């Protein structure tokens, strides 16, 4: 459960105590959705969060630290999700089938959600699972079908309500799917 909670931390970008990356790495869509699409403006003064300006005016370079942070911390979150699956496979006798299905569904939701975000921002990106070495992952696979498979598992295995606030429900999985 602690590993699972650590995977959830990837959704807001506040991982590894690096709050500076939270603006660029969070899966909220303010920078990479609203500002990039001109639905919102960065606002404030030019020197305040100046690295957002190139995203806003479509001149962002790959060297922009927001680009690097988005990539790095989103894949770190996927790594955390995959770690839960790897460790859980070693705990099978101690976990009931329903508990395993619930944990797997939550993890696949996190992993699928982050992959959707990476696909939306970068388009060509490796789809990394617990069975794929992140160093050897390629962007030549059809990530959409893999994301869809994860999210379909969620729709079939997550309940319609959760006892703990912030955990995904069947409805959240259907919305992302």
ABEGO torsion letter per residue (X at the ends): XAAAAAAAAAAAGBBGGBAAAAAAABABAAAAAAAAAGABBAEEBAABGAAAAAAAAGABBAABAAAAAAAAAAAAAAAAAAAAAAAAAAAAAABBAAAAAAAAAAAAAAAAAAAAAAAAAAGBBBBBBAABBAAABBAABBAAAAAAAAAAAAAAABBABBABBGBBBAAAAAAAX
